[in-house]
Amino acid sequence: MYTAVTNGVRVTVTPSYLEEQSRPEEGRYFFAYTVEIVNLNPERVRLRDRYWRIVDGHGRVQEVHGAGVVGQQPVLGPGEMFTYTSGCPLDTPDGTMQGHYRMERGEGEVFEAEIPAFSLDAPDARRSLH
């Protein structure tokens, strides 16, 4: 698990390799990641947008921007949690992901909540730093 707390929002990510959806012989590796977002603030927050920076084992960078997560823009009251699972295909057996969520407080203040950098590694992948 990888965890970051910024601006009163705790983001924890748990990645996993999906062997049944991967085709190493074709250069296709598929990873899932489960994200838990907890509002530690005394007021409501809403997740507006996401930004991901994905780096594969060859150092190629892909950036992803979009509204919400898994088709939702969840609103979290104080102490509430939202969890979702998504996936990421790579052409290499290893890589990294990191990013941030653009959040909004009840009064309209916009801020970022960090998504911690985490490693994507197939079981037989050699580990490298990106």
N, C-alpha and C positions, 0 to 999 in steps of 0.2 A: 504494500500500500504506500501511496505517496500523498502527503498532506500539505496544504498551505492555508494560512489564515491571513486574510487581508481585509481591511475595512469592515471588520465584524462579520465576515462570511468565511466559513470553513469549507474547503473543497478537498475531498479525498478521492483518489483514483486508484482502482484496482484493475490492472491490465491482465489479459490472458491470451494465449495462442489458441486459435481454433484449427486444429489439425484436420478435422473433417471438411472444412471449407477451403483449405489450402491445397495448392498443387505445386510443390517445390520443383518438380521436373519441368514445369512450365514457367517458373519464376514468379509464382503467385503465392503470397503468404498473407493470411488473414488473421487479424487480431481483434479482440473485443476489449472494451474497457467499460467498467461500471463506475459511475460518478455519483458521489453523495455530496449534496450541497446543504449546509446547515446555516440558518440565520442566527447569529449570535448577538444581533442588534436589538435594542429595545423597541424598534418600530418595524413595520412591514417593509419588505424589499421585493422587487420584481426583477426577474431575469429577462432582460430585453434582447441581447445579442450575444453571439459567441465569436471568438477568434481562435483558430488553431494554427500552430506552426508545426508542420510534420517534416521530419528529416529522415530520409532512408539511409541504408548502410553505405551508400555511395556519396552521401552528403548532398543529395538533391533535395531542395526545399519546396514544399507545397504549402500555400497559405489558404485557409478556409475561413470565410466570413459568412454569417447568416443570422437570421432572426431566430431567437429562442433556441431550444434544444428539443429534439425528437418531436417537432411540430407543436411545441408548447412554450409559453412564456409564464412559467409558474410564479405565483405570489406566495411568499413565505412570511408568516407571522413570526414574532419573537420565539426562538427556540424550535421552530418547525424545520422539517427536512424534506428534501426532494431527491429521489434517486432515479437514475435512468441508465440504460446500457445502450451503447452504440458500437460501431465497428470501423476498422480502418484496413484497407488492403495495401500491401507494399509489394514492390518488385524484389525486395531483398529480405533475408531472414532476420534482420535487425533494423532498429530505427528508434527515434524518439518523438514524443509529442509534448507540447506545452502550449499555453495560451492564457486567455482570460475571458471572463464573462463581463459584459457591460450590464450593470445593475442600476436600479432606480429606487431610491428611498421613497417613503410615503409622501413626502413634501415635494417630490420632483427632482431632488438632487441625484445626478448621475455619477457613478463611480465604477471602478474596475475591481473585480475579485479575481485574483490570480488562480490559474489552473497550474499546479506544480508540474515541472518536467518529469516525465516518466519514460521508462525504457520498454521497448517492444522487442522481445527476443523469442525466436523459435527455439525449441529445446536443444537442437544441435547447432545453433548459431554461435559463431565466435563473437565474443563481446568486443565492441570498439566504442570509443568516445566520438561523439559527433559535434 
